[in-house]
Amino acid sequence: MSNLADLSPAERQLAARRAVDDLGQGRDDHAVLRVRCGRSHHVATVFDTTVGAVYESSVGPHAHGHRDFVDEPHHASRTGTRFADLLDGDRFTDDLVPAHCECGSYELSRTDMRRAIDADQHTIQLT
């Protein structure tokens, strides 16, 4: 793989998705940060992968919670779209990344998530 700083946004996202997929079924063991909304719905996760920290969220309406089946969303008519990207970006990378849960859409700061990880915080609770 070429230098991650030289990748286009689409290539960065593809590399991030592949890195999370490579974690396999034990990927939850590699989660370093989880983001939850004020009602404790799952919003996003940051995983430790071979290419570094990878942010992953489902964007758009989708089921929430680990016991929900993706094909049976609560109030949504379809499942969300997977969004994954490297957490660390260069100076041209937007700080904000998209996220969504049953409560609505969010934009999360890469910088804030990096600070939480560096402070050994495992969960961010949105207000």
N, C-alpha and C positions, 0 to 999 in steps of 0.2 A: 504494500500500500504506500502511496506517496505521502509526503508530509501533510498532516491533517490541516495545517494552516493554509495550504495551497488548494484545498478543495473548494468547489462551488457549494452554495447552500444545499442544492439537491444531492450532491455527492456526500456531504457531511451527514445529511439525514439518512441516506442509504447506508453509510458506514455505521451509523448509530443503530439503525434497525437490525442490521446483520449482527452487530456485537451483542445486542440484547437477545436475539434469536439463538446465538451461539451458547448462551447460558443454559438453554434447555429448560427442562421442567423444574430444575432447582433454582431458577432465576430469583425467586423471592429471598433466597439465602444471600444474594448479592445486593439487595436493596440497602442503600446507605441513607436515604431520606424518603419519607412519605409526606405528601401534602394532602390535607383534608380540609373540607369546608367547615363552616360553623355548625352544620348538622352532622358532621363526621362522615360525610360521603367521601369516597376516594376521588381525589382530583388528579394527582400525578405521583410518579415515583422516579427517583434517581437511582440508577444502578451503577455499581463498580464493575467495569468491563475491561477487556484487554486493550481497548482504545481510550480508556479513561472513563470519567463520569458521563453517563448517558441519561438524559431526561426523556421520560416517556409519559404521554397522556393520551386520552381519547378525546377527540374534539368533535363536538356536535352531540345531539341527544344519544344517550346510551344508558344501559342498566348500571346501577351503582352497587358497591359492596361485593365482597368475595363470594357470597352465597347466591348471588344473582346469576342467571344464565344470560349470556350476551344476546341470545336470540329471543329473550323474553323481557324486554325493557319495561319498567314500571309505567311511565307516562309517555314514553317516547315511541314514535312510530318506526324507528330504525335504530341500528347500532351506530356508534360513533366511528369516526375515522381515526386511525392510529397516527399519532404524531410523535416522532422521536428525533432527537438532535443531540449533538455533543453538548454537554453543559458549558464547557469552557469555549469561548469564542475569541476571535481576534478583534481588532478595533473596528472592523466593518460589520461585525455580527450584532444584530439587534439584541438588546439586553432582555427584552420581554419575549416570552414564549406563550403560546395559547394553551388553555386547559378548559375543561368543562365538567360539570356534574349536573345532577338533577336540579340543583338550585340556580344554575345559569353558567354563563361563560366568565372566564377569568383570564388575566394576563399575569404571569408570574415572572419575577425578576431572576435572571440567572445569577446575578451578584448576590442577592439575598439568599438564594439556595446554597451557593458556594460558601457564604459566611456561616450558614447553619451547619453545613457538613464540617467545616473547619472547627466549629465550636462543639463538635460531637453531639449535635442535636439530631435526633432521629425522626422527628415529626414536626411539621409546621402546621399549625391550626389557623386557618384563615378566619377573619372576623367579618 
